[in-house]
Amino acid sequence: MVFALGEGLEVKYTSQVFYVKFNDGSKAFLKYSVEGGKMTLIETYTPEQHRGKGVARLMIEKALEVASRGGLKIVPLCSYSVYYFLKNPSMRSMLAEPYNSMGDEELKRYYEERLQAEKAKKSE
């Protein structure tokens, strides 16, 4: 599947990853899994030279589109996916329990927890 990004870039996906191939040969990706009517967003990565351009947001939005078509609810595991829902409260209806019933403060705490967990994992 393909999702246009502009600049000739596209969000493509397989059964486990959404990705964007850049003209310089690098890739951004969003790893995910689907089980029990839920899509878990596991890990997001954008190469340093392509950060801040909205690529991760577009991959998340493509994941939401695919999840919606499949009747799936979202489990935001990676910090960027939690950040996306903090910044886009109108999309929180896509979240699975208990995330969809979290208020802003709870979601912010969860975001900080996920950031810390990712930093700890990288330092191992």
Sequence and secondary structure as in RCSB ss.txt:
>XXXX:A:sequence
MVFALGEGLEVKYTSQVFYVKFNDGSKAFLKYSVEGGKMTLIETYTPEQHRGKGVARLMIEKALEVASRGGLKIV
PLCSYSVYYFLKNPSMRSMLAEPYNSMGDEELKRYYEERLQAEKAKKSE
>XXXX:A:secstr
 EEEEETTEEEEE SSEEEEE TTS EEEEEEEEETTEEEEEEEE  GGGTTSSHHHHHHHHHHHHHHHTT EEE
E SHHHHHHHHH GGGGGGB TTGGG  HHHHHHHHHHHHHHHHHHHT 
